[in-house]
């Protein structure tokens, strides 16, 4: 499966989860991102799409870049944040399509990771057997092993 197909499918799955949540669930703190609520994670996802489409890449993937995405949507209800993300997702895929699999794989891994972060926050584990989940987990394992090797340590086998 191509990277953009993985991203599209993961975006749809995470968005569907978001649309099923109440505003109270949107206000839950995300343990894996303790400075953010569930809604903030979705604001980050909408912000990534918005920033990439607008070419706002200064500081990409830094804490200030992601926090600006959250802050820009601070007063929006979860449903509005989700609608923005759903609206921008197809345009982002279209804009990135010429890159094919040269798209930075971190785009998919970040999305998958935050999907799991939200699932953990709302106590709804799952969606770990999909093709996109297997792909992301394999990529994270490979990255972790390379970091262990670079540090001169024996690689660990990580389970997700």
MDTraj code that builds the backbone (N, CA, C; nanometers):
import mdtraj as md
import numpy as np

residues = "UNK UNK UNK UNK UNK UNK UNK UNK UNK UNK UNK UNK UNK UNK UNK UNK UNK UNK UNK UNK UNK UNK UNK UNK UNK UNK UNK UNK UNK UNK UNK UNK UNK UNK UNK UNK UNK UNK UNK UNK UNK UNK UNK UNK UNK UNK UNK UNK UNK UNK UNK UNK UNK UNK UNK UNK UNK UNK UNK UNK UNK UNK UNK UNK UNK UNK UNK UNK UNK UNK UNK UNK UNK UNK UNK UNK UNK UNK UNK UNK UNK UNK UNK UNK UNK UNK UNK UNK UNK UNK UNK UNK UNK UNK UNK UNK UNK UNK UNK UNK UNK UNK UNK UNK UNK UNK UNK UNK UNK UNK UNK UNK UNK UNK UNK UNK UNK UNK UNK UNK UNK UNK UNK UNK UNK UNK UNK UNK UNK UNK UNK UNK UNK UNK UNK UNK UNK UNK UNK UNK UNK UNK UNK UNK UNK UNK UNK UNK UNK UNK UNK UNK UNK UNK UNK UNK UNK UNK UNK UNK".split()
xyz = np.array([
    [0.0845, -0.1181, 0.0000],
    [0.0000, 0.0000, 0.0000],
    [0.0892, 0.1247, 0.0000],
    [0.0563, 0.2215, -0.0827],
    [0.1353, 0.3442, -0.0933],
    [0.1203, 0.4284, 0.0334],
    [0.2219, 0.5077, 0.0618],
    [0.2202, 0.5902, 0.1831],
    [0.0976, 0.6807, 0.1908],
    [0.0624, 0.7443, 0.0812],
    [-0.0536, 0.8340, 0.0855],
    [-0.1837, 0.7578, 0.1046],
    [-0.1895, 0.6347, 0.0562],
    [-0.3078, 0.5509, 0.0825],
    [-0.3155, 0.5169, 0.2304],
    [-0.2002, 0.4860, 0.2890],
    [-0.1964, 0.4585, 0.4330],
    [-0.2418, 0.5812, 0.5108],
    [-0.1904, 0.6984, 0.4722],
    [-0.2280, 0.8219, 0.5419],
    [-0.3774, 0.8478, 0.5276],
    [-0.4291, 0.8352, 0.4062],
    [-0.5719, 0.8591, 0.3825],
    [-0.6575, 0.7656, 0.4684],
    [-0.6239, 0.6379, 0.4694],
    [-0.7029, 0.5414, 0.5458],
    [-0.6927, 0.5675, 0.6960],
    [-0.5739, 0.6055, 0.7417],
    [-0.5560, 0.6347, 0.8843],
    [-0.6311, 0.7623, 0.9221],
    [-0.6267, 0.8624, 0.8353],
    [-0.6998, 0.9868, 0.8617],
    [-0.8488, 0.9591, 0.8731],
    [-0.9003, 0.8793, 0.7831],
    [-1.0433, 0.8467, 0.7864],
    [-1.0793, 0.7715, 0.9146],
    [-0.9958, 0.6772, 0.9537],
    [-1.0236, 0.5998, 1.0759],
    [-1.0170, 0.6881, 1.1998],
    [-0.9143, 0.7725, 1.2077],
    [-0.9010, 0.8588, 1.3253],
    [-1.0114, 0.9632, 1.3285],
    [-1.0487, 1.0144, 1.2124],
    [-1.1573, 1.1116, 1.2058],
    [-1.2900, 1.0478, 1.2476],
    [-1.3154, 0.9273, 1.2006],
    [-1.4390, 0.8575, 1.2383],
    [-1.4451, 0.8405, 1.3898],
    [-1.3324, 0.8054, 1.4496],
    [-1.3276, 0.7956, 1.5956],
    [-1.3617, 0.9310, 1.6571],
    [-1.3009, 1.0365, 1.6083],
    [-1.3266, 1.1703, 1.6617],
    [-1.4721, 1.2104, 1.6526],
    [-1.5348, 1.1790, 1.5399],
    [-1.6762, 1.2131, 1.5219],
    [-1.7671, 1.1340, 1.6160],
    [-1.7167, 1.0234, 1.6702],
    [-1.7968, 0.9422, 1.7625],
    [-1.7830, 0.9891, 1.9074],
    [-1.6919, 1.0822, 1.9330],
    [-1.6639, 1.1250, 2.0697],
    [-1.7528, 1.2417, 2.1116],
    [-1.7761, 1.2500, 2.2402],
    [-1.8487, 1.3638, 2.2968],
    [-1.7500, 1.4776, 2.3241],
    [-1.8034, 1.5962, 2.3487],
    [-1.7164, 1.7084, 2.3854],
    [-1.6425, 1.6777, 2.5160],
    [-1.7087, 1.6059, 2.6083],
    [-1.6416, 1.5685, 2.7336],
    [-1.5216, 1.4781, 2.7059],
    [-1.5373, 1.3849, 2.6139],
    [-1.4241, 1.2995, 2.5772],
    [-1.3155, 1.3817, 2.5084],
    [-1.3564, 1.4798, 2.4309],
    [-1.2599, 1.5681, 2.3656],
    [-1.1777, 1.6478, 2.4645],
    [-1.2308, 1.6664, 2.5848],
    [-1.1608, 1.7438, 2.6882],
    [-1.0686, 1.6575, 2.7742],
    [-1.0678, 1.5266, 2.7513],
    [-0.9810, 1.4380, 2.8302],
    [-0.8344, 1.4648, 2.7987],
    [-0.7511, 1.4601, 2.9003],
    [-0.6071, 1.4742, 2.8817],
    [-0.5536, 1.3464, 2.8182],
    [-0.4613, 1.3624, 2.7250],
    [-0.4003, 1.2488, 2.6562],
    [-0.2722, 1.2121, 2.7320],
    [-0.2702, 1.0964, 2.7999],
    [-0.1534, 1.0605, 2.8807],
    [-0.0216, 1.0616, 2.8033],
    [-0.0251, 1.0225, 2.6772],
    [0.0979, 1.0201, 2.5979],
    [0.1419, 1.1601, 2.5541],
    [0.0515, 1.2561, 2.5639],
    [0.0789, 1.3978, 2.5308],
    [0.0179, 1.4818, 2.6415],
    [0.0735, 1.4781, 2.7623],
    [0.0046, 1.5329, 2.8791],
    [-0.0263, 1.6820, 2.8743],
    [0.0331, 1.7542, 2.7834],
    [-0.0003, 1.8969, 2.7723],
    [-0.1232, 1.9179, 2.6844],
    [-0.1738, 1.8105, 2.6230],
    [-0.2837, 1.8211, 2.5269],
    [-0.4040, 1.7391, 2.5697],
    [-0.5193, 1.7854, 2.5254],
    [-0.6432, 1.7086, 2.5371],
    [-0.6630, 1.6310, 2.4065],
    [-0.7655, 1.5471, 2.4060],
    [-0.8011, 1.4750, 2.2838],
    [-0.8280, 1.5751, 2.1716],
    [-0.9044, 1.6808, 2.2008],
    [-0.9330, 1.7811, 2.0981],
    [-0.8048, 1.8464, 2.0485],
    [-0.7098, 1.8703, 2.1379],
    [-0.5831, 1.9299, 2.0978],
    [-0.5073, 1.8410, 1.9992],
    [-0.5124, 1.7106, 2.0200],
    [-0.4470, 1.6190, 1.9265],
    [-0.5111, 1.6328, 1.7888],
    [-0.6437, 1.6385, 1.7846],
    [-0.7113, 1.6588, 1.6564],
    [-0.6790, 1.7965, 1.5984],
    [-0.6639, 1.8976, 1.6837],
    [-0.6257, 2.0308, 1.6349],
    [-0.4870, 2.0254, 1.5707],
    [-0.3975, 1.9490, 1.6298],
    [-0.2644, 1.9309, 1.5719],
    [-0.2763, 1.8657, 1.4340],
    [-0.3593, 1.7635, 1.4225],
    [-0.3739, 1.6944, 1.2939],
    [-0.4319, 1.7879, 1.1876],
    [-0.5350, 1.8641, 1.2249],
    [-0.5924, 1.9618, 1.1314],
    [-0.4885, 2.0672, 1.0966],
    [-0.4104, 2.1070, 1.1967],
    [-0.3071, 2.2075, 1.1754],
    [-0.1958, 2.1597, 1.0844],
    [-0.1585, 2.0326, 1.0949],
    [-0.0567, 1.9780, 1.0049],
    [-0.1053, 1.9908, 0.8606],
    [-0.2276, 1.9469, 0.8355],
    [-0.2820, 1.9566, 0.6998],
    [-0.2849, 2.1017, 0.6532],
    [-0.3333, 2.1908, 0.7384],
    [-0.3424, 2.3324, 0.7037],
    [-0.2044, 2.3919, 0.6771],
    [-0.1087, 2.3651, 0.7652],
    [0.0250, 2.4214, 0.7490],
    [0.0945, 2.3680, 0.6241],
    [0.0826, 2.2382, 0.5980],
    [0.1470, 2.1825, 0.4795],
    [0.0857, 2.2414, 0.3529],
    [-0.0457, 2.2528, 0.3497],
    [-0.1118, 2.3105, 0.2317],
    [-0.0744, 2.4573, 0.2114],
    [-0.0557, 2.5295, 0.3200],
    [-0.0221, 2.6716, 0.3118],
    [0.1288, 2.6957, 0.2977],
    [0.2080, 2.5895, 0.3060],
    [0.3526, 2.6044, 0.2948],
    [0.4188, 2.6628, 0.4180],
    [0.3500, 2.6528, 0.5326],
    [0.4087, 2.7020, 0.6589],
    [0.4951, 2.5905, 0.7186],
    [0.6211, 2.5892, 0.6795],
    [0.7097, 2.4807, 0.7203],
    [0.8225, 2.5256, 0.8119],
    [0.8291, 2.6547, 0.8428],
    [0.9323, 2.7011, 0.9355],
    [0.9087, 2.6360, 1.0714],
    [1.0088, 2.5646, 1.1189],
    [0.9973, 2.4973, 1.2476],
    [0.9167, 2.3693, 1.2419],
    [0.8976, 2.3134, 1.1222],
    [0.8152, 2.1942, 1.1058],
    [0.8524, 2.0872, 1.2085],
    [0.7503, 2.0300, 1.2688],
    [0.7615, 1.9194, 1.3646],
    [0.8251, 1.9585, 1.4978],
    [0.8446, 2.0877, 1.5217],
    [0.8963, 2.1310, 1.6515],
    [0.7793, 2.1574, 1.7458],
    [0.8099, 2.1645, 1.8727],
    [0.7046, 2.1941, 1.9704],
    [0.6345, 2.3275, 1.9417],
    [0.7066, 2.4344, 1.9099],
    [0.6358, 2.5603, 1.8807],
    [0.5448, 2.5502, 1.7576],
    [0.5878, 2.4773, 1.6551],
    [0.5069, 2.4608, 1.5331],
    [0.3769, 2.3881, 1.5662],
    [0.3876, 2.2771, 1.6397],
    [0.2675, 2.1996, 1.6716],
    [0.1788, 2.2738, 1.7719],
    [0.2395, 2.3434, 1.8671],
    [0.1588, 2.4170, 1.9652],
    [0.0815, 2.5305, 1.8984],
    [0.1395, 2.5933, 1.7977],
    [0.0677, 2.6992, 1.7245],
    [-0.0569, 2.6416, 1.6567],
    [-0.0481, 2.5181, 1.6102],
    [-0.1643, 2.4533, 1.5490],
    [-0.2758, 2.4351, 1.6514],
    [-0.2375, 2.3922, 1.7687],
    [-0.3348, 2.3706, 1.8763],
    [-0.3934, 2.5041, 1.9214],
    [-0.3072, 2.6021, 1.9420],
    [-0.3531, 2.7331, 1.9888],
    [-0.4490, 2.7990, 1.8904],
    [-0.4251, 2.7808, 1.7615],
    [-0.5112, 2.8421, 1.6594],
    [-0.6534, 2.7870, 1.6622],
    [-0.6709, 2.6697, 1.7205],
    [-0.8021, 2.6031, 1.7237],
    [-0.8554, 2.5903, 1.8664],
    [-0.7934, 2.6592, 1.9592],
    [-0.8254, 2.6487, 2.1015],
    [-0.9742, 2.6699, 2.1293],
    [-1.0366, 2.7687, 2.0645],
    [-1.1764, 2.8025, 2.0940],
    [-1.2774, 2.7269, 2.0069],
    [-1.2294, 2.6430, 1.9162],
    [-1.3199, 2.5680, 1.8281],
    [-1.3668, 2.4400, 1.8961],
    [-1.4943, 2.4057, 1.8805],
    [-1.5396, 2.2757, 1.9306],
    [-1.4739, 2.1617, 1.8513],
    [-1.4713, 2.0456, 1.9102],
    [-1.4128, 1.9282, 1.8454],
    [-1.4719, 1.9068, 1.7067],
    [-1.6026, 1.9191, 1.6922],
    [-1.6671, 1.8956, 1.5625],
    [-1.6148, 1.9901, 1.4549],
    [-1.5879, 2.1131, 1.4906],
    [-1.5358, 2.2107, 1.3944],
    [-1.3935, 2.1735, 1.3533],
    [-1.3134, 2.1319, 1.4500],
    [-1.1759, 2.0888, 1.4216],
    [-1.1783, 1.9691, 1.3269],
    [-1.2653, 1.8736, 1.3549],
    [-1.2753, 1.7546, 1.2698],
    [-1.3223, 1.7906, 1.1292],
    [-1.4184, 1.8797, 1.1192],
    [-1.4665, 1.9223, 0.9871],
    [-1.3546, 1.9873, 0.9068],
    [-1.2734, 2.0705, 0.9739],
    [-1.1611, 2.1332, 0.9038],
    [-1.0642, 2.0274, 0.8524],
    [-1.0314, 1.9310, 0.9386],
    [-0.9377, 1.8261, 0.8993],
    [-0.9927, 1.7442, 0.7831],
    [-1.1203, 1.7070, 0.7926],
    [-1.1832, 1.6286, 0.6863],
    [-1.1856, 1.7051, 0.5544],
    [-1.2025, 1.8354, 0.5634],
    [-1.2061, 1.9186, 0.4423],
    [-1.0675, 1.9294, 0.3785],
    [-0.9644, 1.9391, 0.4597],
    [-0.8293, 1.9608, 0.4077],
    [-0.7583, 1.8308, 0.3684],
    [-0.7998, 1.7192, 0.4222],
    [-0.7305, 1.5926, 0.3967],
    [-0.7233, 1.5581, 0.2478],
    [-0.8335, 1.5638, 0.1725],
    [-0.8221, 1.5312, 0.0296],
    [-0.7304, 1.6270, -0.0463],
    [-0.7330, 1.7547, -0.0109],
    [-0.6452, 1.8516, -0.0769],
    [-0.4987, 1.8218, -0.0455],
    [-0.4714, 1.7789, 0.0770],
    [-0.3339, 1.7445, 0.1133],
    [-0.2870, 1.6230, 0.0335],
    [-0.3709, 1.5230, 0.0228],
    [-0.3349, 1.4046, -0.0556],
    [-0.3081, 1.4443, -0.2004],
    [-0.3939, 1.5261, -0.2550],
    [-0.3757, 1.5714, -0.3937],
    [-0.2437, 1.6481, -0.4083],
    [-0.2131, 1.7343, -0.3140],
    [-0.0902, 1.8137, -0.3216],
    [0.0346, 1.7262, -0.3096],
    [0.0262, 1.6199, -0.2305],
    [0.1426, 1.5342, -0.2080],
    [0.1549, 1.4200, -0.3086],
    [0.0497, 1.3936, -0.3847],
    [0.0496, 1.2812, -0.4784],
    [0.1686, 1.2810, -0.5743],
    [0.2103, 1.3959, -0.6281],
    [0.3268, 1.3910, -0.7182],
    [0.4531, 1.3362, -0.6519],
    [0.4622, 1.3428, -0.5202],
    [0.5799, 1.2902, -0.4505],
    [0.5772, 1.1386, -0.4379],
    [0.4582, 1.0791, -0.4499],
    [0.4469, 0.9345, -0.4359],
    [0.5017, 0.8871, -0.3033],
    [0.5797, 0.7796, -0.3075],
    [0.6349, 0.7252, -0.1841],
    [0.7577, 0.8012, -0.1354],
    [0.7899, 0.9132, -0.2000],
    [0.8955, 1.0007, -0.1492],
    [0.8422, 1.0914, -0.0386],
    [0.7113, 1.0828, -0.0130],
    [0.6527, 1.1573, 0.0987],
    [0.7212, 1.1115, 0.2265],
    [0.7484, 1.2041, 0.3149],
    [0.8142, 1.1711, 0.4412],
    [0.7250, 1.0754, 0.5205],
    [0.7769, 0.9588, 0.5502],
    [0.6975, 0.8566, 0.6194],
    [0.6562, 0.8993, 0.7595],
    [0.7242, 1.0006, 0.8152],
    [0.6856, 1.0493, 0.9485],
    [0.5440, 1.1047, 0.9492],
    [0.4959, 1.1473, 0.8335],
    [0.3585, 1.1975, 0.8240],
    [0.2598, 1.0872, 0.8625],
    [0.2848, 0.9666, 0.8150],
    [0.1973, 0.8529, 0.8461],
    [0.2189, 0.8069, 0.9900],
    [0.3441, 0.7978, 1.0315],
    [0.3748, 0.7501, 1.1668],
    [0.3175, 0.8457, 1.2715],
    [0.3299, 0.9765, 1.2486],
    [0.2750, 1.0748, 1.3428],
    [0.1241, 1.0587, 1.3551],
    [0.0579, 1.0435, 1.2433],
    [-0.0871, 1.0265, 1.2436],
    [-0.1266, 0.8979, 1.3154],
    [-0.0607, 0.7882, 1.2831],
    [-0.0928, 0.6601, 1.3470],
    [-0.0680, 0.6674, 1.4984],
    [0.0445, 0.7268, 1.5357],
    [0.0783, 0.7376, 1.6775],
    [-0.0275, 0.8181, 1.7527],
    [-0.0686, 0.9316, 1.6955],
    [-0.1689, 1.0140, 1.7623],
    [-0.3062, 0.9465, 1.7640],
    [-0.3350, 0.8651, 1.6640],
    [-0.4594, 0.7874, 1.6669],
    [-0.4578, 0.6953, 1.7888],
    [-0.3454, 0.6287, 1.8100],
    [-0.3341, 0.5406, 1.9262],
    [-0.3350, 0.6209, 2.0565],
    [-0.2761, 0.7412, 2.0552],
    [-0.2797, 0.8282, 2.1737],
    [-0.4238, 0.8595, 2.2129],
    [-0.5050, 0.8954, 2.1138],
    [-0.6462, 0.9274, 2.1404],
    [-0.7193, 0.8043, 2.1895],
    [-0.6963, 0.6914, 2.1257],
    [-0.7623, 0.5674, 2.1692],
    [-0.7289, 0.5379, 2.3151],
    [-0.6039, 0.5579, 2.3526],
    [-0.5647, 0.5361, 2.4921],
    [-0.6341, 0.6324, 2.5862],
    [-0.6465, 0.7573, 2.5459],
    [-0.7077, 0.8589, 2.6320],
    [-0.8550, 0.8322, 2.6573],
    [-0.9238, 0.7777, 2.5569],
    [-1.0677, 0.7524, 2.5729],
    [-1.0953, 0.6066, 2.6085],
    [-0.9890, 0.5334, 2.6437],
    [-0.9989, 0.3940, 2.6866],
    [-1.0696, 0.3080, 2.5826],
    [-1.0222, 0.3204, 2.4595],
    [-1.0776, 0.2444, 2.3485],
    [-0.9626, 0.1839, 2.2673],
    [-0.8906, 0.0869, 2.3273],
    [-0.7798, 0.0281, 2.2534],
    [-0.8301, -0.0428, 2.1284],
    [-0.7409, -0.0599, 2.0348],
    [-0.7793, -0.1325, 1.9140],
    [-0.7175, -0.0721, 1.7905],
    [-0.7680, -0.1180, 1.6767],
    [-0.7190, -0.0761, 1.5460],
    [-0.5686, -0.0979, 1.5359],
    [-0.5250, -0.2136, 1.5829],
    [-0.3818, -0.2442, 1.5786],
    [-0.3471, -0.3505, 1.4756],
    [-0.4482, -0.4071, 1.4098],
    [-0.4230, -0.5132, 1.3135],
    [-0.4385, -0.4683, 1.1692],
    [-0.4735, -0.3430, 1.1475],
    [-0.4905, -0.2942, 1.0113],
    [-0.3549, -0.2900, 0.9411],
    [-0.3589, -0.2859, 0.8098],
    [-0.2354, -0.2790, 0.7318],
    [-0.1535, -0.1552, 0.7705],
    [-0.2220, -0.0438, 0.7943],
    [-0.1501, 0.0789, 0.8298],
    [-0.0878, 0.0682, 0.9681],
    [-0.1531, -0.0026, 1.0601],
    [-0.0958, -0.0211, 1.1935],
    [0.0263, -0.1108, 1.1885],
    [0.0172, -0.2178, 1.1123],
    [0.1313, -0.3089, 1.0975],
    [0.2480, -0.2341, 1.0339],
    [0.2200, -0.1534, 0.9301],
    [0.3243, -0.0766, 0.8643],
    [0.3911, 0.0197, 0.9626],
    [0.3122, 0.0949, 1.0369],
    [0.3669, 0.1937, 1.1299],
    [0.4474, 0.1266, 1.2404],
    [0.3952, 0.0189, 1.2967],
    [0.4666, -0.0510, 1.4038],
    [0.5977, -0.1092, 1.3526],
    [0.5966, -0.1656, 1.2316],
    [0.7205, -0.2185, 1.1743],
    [0.8231, -0.1066, 1.1541],
    [0.7761, 0.0077, 1.1071],
    [0.8660, 0.1215, 1.0875],
    [0.9247, 0.1712, 1.2184],
    [0.8425, 0.1778, 1.3214],
    [0.8912, 0.2223, 1.4525],
    [0.9913, 0.1225, 1.5108],
    [0.9649, -0.0059, 1.4929],
    [1.0600, -0.1082, 1.5402],
    [1.1946, -0.0931, 1.4698],
    [1.1883, -0.0759, 1.3385],
    [1.3107, -0.0615, 1.2607],
    [1.3891, 0.0622, 1.3040],
    [1.3191, 0.1726, 1.3242],
    [1.3847, 0.2953, 1.3699],
    [1.4477, 0.2748, 1.5073],
    [1.3745, 0.2129, 1.5989],
    [1.4276, 0.1899, 1.7340],
    [1.5519, 0.1019, 1.7288],
    [1.5482, -0.0037, 1.6484],
    [1.6645, -0.0914, 1.6373],
    [1.7861, -0.0145, 1.5863],
    [1.7634, 0.0718, 1.4855],
    [1.8766, 0.1479, 1.4308],
    [1.9335, 0.2435, 1.5356],
    [1.8468, 0.3003, 1.6183],
    [1.8950, 0.3898, 1.7237],
    [1.9736, 0.3134, 1.8298],
    [1.9284, 0.1937, 1.8633],
    [2.0032, 0.1100, 1.9573],
    [2.1409, 0.0778, 1.9004],
    [2.1440, 0.0357, 1.7721],
    [2.2715, 0.0016, 1.7106],
    [2.3656, 0.1223, 1.7070],
    [2.3103, 0.2387, 1.6721],
    [2.3918, 0.3605, 1.6644],
    [2.4515, 0.3942, 1.8011],
    [2.3791, 0.3615, 1.9066],
    [2.4269, 0.3894, 2.0429],
    [2.5183, 0.2778, 2.0943],
    [2.5429, 0.1750, 2.0102],
    [2.6291, 0.0654, 2.0522],
    [2.5616, -0.0344, 2.1435],
    [2.4290, -0.0351, 2.1422],
    [2.3526, -0.1268, 2.2270],
    [2.2928, -0.2399, 2.1438],
    [2.2650, -0.3508, 2.2110],
    [2.1982, -0.4596, 2.1419],
    [2.0546, -0.4169, 2.1121],
    [2.0105, -0.4413, 1.9893],
    [1.8720, -0.4031, 1.9559],
    [1.7720, -0.4808, 2.0381],
    [1.6681, -0.4133, 2.0762],
    [1.5589, -0.4767, 2.1491],
    [1.4465, -0.5063, 2.0514],
    [1.3679, -0.6063, 2.0824],
    [1.2493, -0.6337, 2.0011],
    [1.1307, -0.5687, 2.0732],
    [1.0719, -0.4731, 2.0088],
    [0.9627, -0.3981, 2.0687],
    [0.8286, -0.4524, 2.0227],
    [0.7389, -0.4716, 2.1162],
    [0.6039, -0.5168, 2.0820],
    [0.5103, -0.3973, 2.0891],
    [0.4190, -0.3902, 1.9958],
    [0.3184, -0.2841, 1.9932],
    [0.1825, -0.3443, 2.0028],
])
top = md.Topology()
chain = top.add_chain()
for i, resn in enumerate(residues, 1):
    res = top.add_residue(resn, chain, resSeq=i)
    for name in ("N", "CA", "C"):
        top.add_atom(name, md.element.get_by_symbol(name[0]), res)
traj = md.Trajectory(xyz[None], top)
